[in-house]
Amino acid sequence: MPTGVAIRDPRGQLFDAAERVLLRDGPGGLTSRAVTEEAGVAKGVLHRHFADFDAFLAELALDRVARIGAQAAALRAMAGSGTVAGNLAAALPGLFSPAILALIRLVIARDDLRAQLRAATGSHIPLVSESTAMVAGYLAAERDLGRVAARADVGTLAPTLIGAAHLLFTDADGTPEPATIARMVTTVLAAAQQSP
C-alpha cells in the first residue's frame, strides 16, 4: 500500500487479517508478515499501532473477549423468553466460530500470550473462561426466574456445557447441525430443568 494513504480502522483490518491467516495456516503460520500481507498493508502499519507482535496478538484476543461480553449481555437479556436450551443452542455457534476456535488454539499454543492474557483478564484460559462465565450468568438468570431448578449447580453446568460444546464444534467439519447442538445442550441441561 502506498505511503500517505489513510487506512480505515487499521486495528480491525489487521485483526480480521490475522483471523484469516489463523484459519488458513494455523497458529504456526501466524507471523507479522503474514498478517500485514493478508491485510494488504505495509509491515510498519502493525508496528505503528502495537508495540510488537505479541502485543498485537494480545489485543486481538482481548478484542474477541470483549465481543463475548456483548454476547453475554444479549443472552442474559433473553432470560425468561424462548426456551433455556433453545437460547443456549442459538448462542453457542457465536462462541465457537472457526475463527474463535483457531484463536483458542493459538492462546493454548503460546505460553507467553496466555500468561499476558491471564494478567489482563484474570481468566484461566482466555476466551474459554469468558464463554463459561457467559453461560453461567445466563443459567443463573434463568434459575432466578424458576426456569432452571433452584438446586442446579450453575458452576458445574456452565463448564460442562462449554466443554461439550467445544468438543462438538472442534470435531465437526464446519459448524454442527442445529439439531446436533440442541441435542447436546438438552442432554447437558436435563438434570437442571425444573421438575413439573
VEXNUZA-959525 format. One record per atom (N, C-alpha, C): residue in one letter; x, y, z. Coordinates in steps of 0.02 Angstrom, whole numbers, plus 32768, in hexadecimal, padded with zeros to 4 digits. Example, Ala and Ser with C-alpha at 12.3 -4.5 7.8 and 13.67 -1.06 7.14 Angstrom:
BEGIN
a82947EE48186 a82677F1F8186 a82947F5B8186 s82827F908162 s82AC7FCB8165 s82858002818A 
***
This chain:
BEGIN
m802B7FC68000 m800080008000 m802D803D8000 p801E806E7FD6 p804880AA7FD4 p804680D08016 t807E80F08025 t807F81188063 t805381558058 g8039816F808F g800F81AA808B g7FC6819B807F v7FB5815C8073 v7F6F814A8069 v7F51813680AC a7F1C815880C0 a7EFD814A8101 a7EDB810580FF i7EE280E08135 i7EC3809F813A i7E8A80A5816D r7E4F80938157 r7E1580968184 r7E19805B81B4 d7E15806881F4 d7E1680358229 d7E5080048220 p7E8E801B8225 p7EC77FEE821A p7EC97FB4824D r7EB57FC1828B r7EB57F8B82BD r7E857F5482A8 g7E487F688297 g7E167F368282 g7E2B7F118244 q7E497F358215 q7E617F1681D7 q7E977EE381E6 l7EC57EF48213 l7EFA7EC58225 l7EDF7E89824D f7EAF7E96827A f7E917E5E82A0 f7E6D7E2D8271 d7E477E488242 d7E237E1D8213 d7E547DF681E7 a7E8A7E1681D3 a7EBD7DF481AB a7EDE7DBC81D4 a7EEB7DC98214 a7F0A7D96823F a7EDC7D598245 e7E9B7D65824B e7E6C7D2C824F e7E6D7D04820E r7E707D2681D6 r7E727D018196 r7EB17CD78190 v7EEA7CF381A6 v7F297CCE81A4 v7F247C9281D4 l7F0A7C9C8210 l7F027C668240 l7ED77C2D8222 l7EA07C3F8202 l7E747C0D81E5 l7E967BE781AC r7EBC7C0A8185 r7EDB7BEC814A r7F1B7BC6815C d7F457BE48187 d7F897BC98192 d7F957BAF81D8 g7F657BB98206 g7F6E7BA3824A g7F9C7BD08272 p7FA37BC182B4 p7FCD7BEB82DF p80157BF082C7 g80317BBB82A9 g80767BBD8292 g80817BED8258 g804D7BFB8232 g80547C2781F9 g80467C708208 l80357C7E8246 l80237CC28259 l80627CE9826B t80767D15823E t80B07D418248 t809A7D888238 s80C27DB7824D s80B07DFD823E s80B07E0881F2 r80DE7DEA81CF r80E17DF28186 r80A37DD38166 a808F7D98817D a80537D788160 a80157DA3816C v80117DC281A7 v7FD77DEC81B7 v7FD67E2A818C t800D7E4C8187 t800E7E8A815F t80057E7C8115 e80207E4580FC e80157E3380B6 e7FCB7E2380AA e7FAD7DFE80D9 e7F667DED80D2 e7F3B7E2C80D5 a7F4F7E5C80FE a7F297E9B8104 a7F377ECA80CA g7F6C7EBD80A5 g7F7E7EE9806D g7F9B7F2B8084 v7FC07F2A80BC v7FDE7F6780D6 v80297F5C80E0 a804D7F9280E7 a80947F8E80F5 a809F7F72813B k80D67F4F8146 k80E47F318187 k80E77F6681BF g80FC7FA181AD g81017FD781DE g80BE7FEB81FC v80887FDC81D9 v80467FEE81F3 v80397FC98234 l804A7F898236 l80407F628273 l80697F7F82AC h80A67F90829E h80D37FA982D4 h80C37FF282E6 r809E801582BD r8089805882CE r805080568301 h802980218301 h7FEF801C832D h7FF97FEE8369 f802E7FC58368 f803B7F95839D f80867F9483AC a80977F8B83EC a80DD7F8C8400 a81057F5683DD d80E87F1A83D6 d81097EE383B3 d80D37EB083A1 f80E77E798383 f80B67E48836B f80927E2683A5 d80B47E1B83DD d80927DFE8417 d805C7E2C8431 a806B7E6D8433 a80387E9E8448 a7FFD7E9D8418 f800A7E9683D8 f7FD57E9183A6 f7FA97E5583B4 l7FC87E1B83C0 l7FA17DDE83CD l7F777DE4840C a7F947E038440 a7F6F7E0C847E a7F337E3A8472 e7F3C7E6F844C e7F057E9D843E e7ECF7E7C8413 l7EE47E5183E5 l7EB47E2B83BD l7E897E0083EB a7EA87DDB8418 a7E837DB08446 a7E567DD98474 l7E6F7E11848D l7E477E3C84B9 l7E0B7E5A8494 d7E147E698455 d7DDD7E82842C d7DA67E4D8427 r7DBA7E0F841D r7D8A7DD88417 r7D6A7DC8845B v7D8F7DD08491 v7D737DC984D5 v7D3C7DFD84E0 a7D497E3B84C9 a7D177E7084D0 a7CD87E5F84A9 r7CDF7E3F8471 r7CA57E2A844A r7C7C7DF78471 i7C9D7DCB8495 i7C797D9984BD i7C517DBE84F3 g7C6C7DF3850E g7C477E1B853F g7C067E368522 a7C087E4D84E4 a7BCC7E6584C3 a7B9B7E2C84B7 q7BB57DF284A3 q7B8A7DB78499 q7B697DA284DB a7B8F7DA78512 a7B757D948553 a7B3A7DC18567 a7B407E01855B a7B0A7E2F856B a7ACC7E1F8542 a7AD67E0F8502 a7A9D7DFE84D7 a7A7B7DBE84EE l7AA37D8C8503 l7A877D4D8519 l7A617D57855B r7A7E7D7C858A r7A5B7D8985CA r7A197DAD85BE a7A177DD8858C a79D97DFC857D a79A27DCE8564 m79B57D92854D m79847D628534 m79667D38856C a79817D3E85A9 a79677D1785E1 a791C7D2385E8 g78F77CED85EF g78AF7CF185F6 g78897CEC85B5 s78AD7CEC857D s788B7CE5853C s78A57CA78519 g78807C8E84E9 g78947C5284C5 g789D7C1884F6 t78CB7BEC84E6 t78DC7BB58514 t79247BBD8528 v79357BA38562 v797A7BA8857A v79A97B848549 a79987B468538 a79C37B20850A a79C67B4284C5 g798E7B5B84AE g798D7B7C846D g79B87BBB846B n79B47BE384A0 n79DD7C1F84A4 n7A277C0F84A5 l7A397BDC84CC l7A807BC884CF l7A977BAB848D a7A6F7B80846F a7A827B61842F a7A8C7B9783FA a7A647BCB83FC a7A6B7C0283CB a7AA97C2C83D8 a7ABE7C308417 a7AF87C5A8428 a7B3B7C37841B l7B3D7BF5841F l7B7D7BD2841B l7BA37BDB83D9 p7B837BDB839F p7BAB7BE58362 p7BD47C268362 g7BBA7C5B8382 g7BE17C998387 g7C1D7C9383B4 l7C197C6783E5 l7C527C5C8412 l7C877C2E83F4 f7C727C0383C7 f7CA07BD183AB f7CA47BD5835F s7CA87C128346 s7CB27C1A82FE s7CF87BFF82EC p7D047BEE82AD p7D467BD6829B p7D7E7C0682AE a7D717C4882A8 a7DA47C7982BA a7DB37C788305 i7D7F7C72832F i7D8A7C708377 i7DAE7C2F838A l7D9A7BF8836C l7DBD7BB8837A l7E077BBD8368 a7E167BDD8330 a7E5C7BE5831D a7E817C12834E l7E607C468366 l7E7F7C738397 l7E8A7C4F83D9 i7E5B7C2583ED i7E647BFD842B i7EA17BD08424 r7EA97BB083EA r7EE47B8683DE r7F247BAF83E3 l7F227BEC83C8 l7F5D7C1883CB l7F6E7C298413 v7F3C7C3B843B v7F477C4D8481 v7F647C1184A7 i7F4A7BD68499 i7F647B9A84BB i7FAB7B8B84A5 a7FBB7B988466 a7FFD7B87844B a80347BB78461 r80227BF58473 r80547C278483 r80527C3884CD d80817C1D84F3 d80837C26853B d80877C70854F d80B27C96852D d80BA7CDC853E d807A7D048531 l80587CF584FB l80197D1684EB l7FE57D05851F r7FE07CC58531 r7FAF7CB08563 r7FBD7CD385A6 a7FFC7CD785BA a800E7CF885F9 a7FFC7D4385F6 q80097D6285BF q7FF97DA985B7 q7FAD7DB485BB l7F877D88859B l7F3E7D8E859D l7F237D7F85E2 r7F407D4F8604 r7F2A7D418649 r7F347D7E8675 a7F6C7D9F866C a7F797DDB8694 a7F477E128684 a7F337E178645 a7F057E4C8631 a7EBC7E3D8643 t7EA97DFD8641 t7E627DEB864B t7E547DC6868C g7E867DA786A9 g7E7B7D7D86E4 g7E5E7D3A86D1 s7E587D2C8691 s7E3B7CED8679 s7E6F7CB68677 h7E5A7C7A8689 h7E887C418687 h7E9A7C31863E i7E677C278615 i7E727C1E85CD i7E497C5385AA p7E687C8A8596 p7E437CC18576 p7E197CA7853C l7DE07CC48533 l7DAC7CB48502 l7D807C7B851C v7D9F7C458533 v7D787C0D854E v7D5A7C218592 s7D817C4185BB s7D687C5785FD s7D2E7C8985F6 e7D357CB885C7 e7D007CE985BD e7CC07CC885A1 s7CC97C978576 s7C907C72855C s7C6C7C4D8594 t7C937C2F85C0 t7C767C0C85F9 t7C507C3C8627 a7C6D7C768633 a7C4C7CA8865C a7C0C7CC1863B m7C0B7CC685FA m7BD07CDB85D5 m7B977CA985E1 v7BA57C6985DA v7B737C3585E3 v7B5D7C32862D a7B8C7C38865B a7B7A7C3786A2 a7B4D7C7186B4 g7B5B7CAC869B g7B327CE686A8 g7AEB7CDE868E y7AE67CC28652 y7AA47CB68635 y7A7E7C81865D l7A9E7C4A866E l7A7D7C168694 l7A667C2F86D9 a7A8F7C5986F8 a7A7C7C768738 a7A3E7CA28731 a7A3C7CC986FB a7A017CF486EF a79C37CC986E5 e79CA7C9386C0 e79917C6786B5 e797D7C4286F6 r79AE7C32871E r799F7C12875F r79787C43878B d798C7C82878A d79687CB587B1 d79207CBC879B l79137CAE875B l78CF7CB28740 l78A87C718748 g78C97C3D8764 g78A87BFD876F g78A67BD08732 r78CB7BE286FD r78CC7BB986C1 r79047B8586C1 v79307B8A86F1 v79637B588700 v795A7B478749 a79617B08875B a79557AF2879F a797F7B1A87D1 a79617B2A880A a79847B50883D a79C27B2C8856 r79C07AEA8855 r79F97AC2886C r7A317ABC8837 a7A257AD687FB a7A577ACE87C5 a7A997AEE87D8 d7ACF7ACA87CD d7B127AE287DA d7B2D7B04879A v7B1E7B448794 v7B327B6A8759 v7B7D7B6A874F g7BA27B6A8787 g7BEB7B698783 g7C077B298765 t7BE17AF48765 t7BF67AB68745 t7BD67AB08700 l7B977AC486FA l7B757ABE86B9 l7B977AE88683 a7BAA7B258692 a7BC77B51865F a7C077B348641 p7C397B208669 p7C757B05864A p7C687AC18627 t7C387A9B8642 t7C267A5C8621 t7C0A7A6A85DC l7BDD7A9B85D8 l7BBF7AAC8598 l7BF37AC98568 i7C1F7AF58580 i7C527B128555 i7C847ADD853E g7C977AAF856B g7CC57A7A8557 g7CA67A4C8522 a7C687A39852C a7C467A0F84FB a7C3E7A3384B8 a7C2D7A7384BC a7C257A9B847E a7C687AA2845A h7C9D7AAF8480 h7CDF7AB68462 h7CF27A76843C l7CE87A3D845B l7CF779FE8439 l7CCA79F583FC l7C8B7A058402 l7C5C79FD83CA l7C717A28838F f7C817A67839D f7C937A958366 f7CD97A85834A t7D067A6E8375 t7D497A5C835D t7D477A1E8332 d7D1E79EE8345 d7D1A79AF831F d7CF279B682DF a7CC779E882DB a7C9C79F182A0 a7CC57A088265 d7CAF79F3822A d7CCC7A0C81EC d7CA27A4881D8 g7CB37A8381F4 g7C897ABD81ED g7C5D7AC2822B t7C2C7AED822A t7BFF7AF58263 t7BD07AB98267 p7BC87A9C82A2 p7B9A7A6482A9 p7B527A788297 e7B2A7A488284 e7AE47A548275 e7AC17A7082B3 p7A917A9E82AA p7A6C7AB882E3 p7A4D7A81830E a7A347A4C82F0 a7A157A168317 a7A4979F38342 t7A8679ED832A t7ABB79CE8352 t7ACD79FA838D i7AD27A3B8382 i7AE17A6983B8 i7AA97A6883EC a7A6A7A6983D4 a7A317A698402 a7A2F7A29842C r7A3F79F0840D r7A3F79B08431 r7A7479B18468 m7AAF79CA8458 m7AE579CD848A m7AD079FA84C4 v7AB57A3684B6 v7AA17A6484EA v7A6B7A458515 t7A397A2884F6 t7A027A09851A t7A1B79D18548 t7A4979AA8530 t7A6579738558 t7A8B798D8595 v7AB579BF858A v7ADB79DB85C2 v7AAD79FC85F5 l7A797A1D85DE l7A4D7A42860B l7A167A17862A a7A0E79D98615 a79D579B0862B a79CE79AF8676 a7A0379A8869B a79FF79A486E4 a79F079E88704 a79F87A1E86DE a79EE7A6086FB a79A87A7B86F0 q79817A5A86C7 q793E7A7486B8 q79107A6D86F4 q78E77A9D86FD q78B77A9D8734 q78877A63872B s787B7A3D875F s784B7A06875B s78057A238754 p77D87A00872F p77947A1A8726 p776F7A1A8768 
***
